[in-house]
């Protein structure tokens, strides 16, 4: 009985997390670099850019990865930023890899990340990381 209750809790939590990944806050910043299908090279500096929409305040950039859009998970925190700056120079770590797809999530810190935007799906390639196709 206890294991079925735990399973339902995990399933419900996963559904909420999955819904948040696919349903960014419409009025919040949208990330337009990296572009859809772009390959980012590990070991380089990459300029992440977003539309600030006249918003101000602290936000956090997260790297998410998975086999596809339905399996994305937070892999790491990229940086804490000011939303109004509309950009960040990301040192793409050489150790990043192993996932087929990636996206970046920008979450406003004022409401514990409930307000957020996402980038399109992109790829990371480097010395030890191949393109999934």
Number of C-alpha atoms within 10 A of each C-alpha: 6 7 8 9 10 11 12 12 12 12 12 12 12 12 12 11 14 16 12 15 20 13 12 20 15 10 12 21 27 22 22 14 18 21 17 13 12 13 16 18 18 21 16 14 14 16 12 18 19 22 18 18 13 10 16 13 12 14 23 19 23 20 19 23 26 17 14 12 17 11 12 21 18 14 14 13 13 20 15 16 19 18 26 17 14 19 17 19 13 15 13 17 14 16 12 19 20 16 19 20 22 27 25 24 26 27 26 25 18 11 10 11 14 13 19 25 26 24 23 18 20 19 24 24 18 19 11 11 18 14 14 12 4
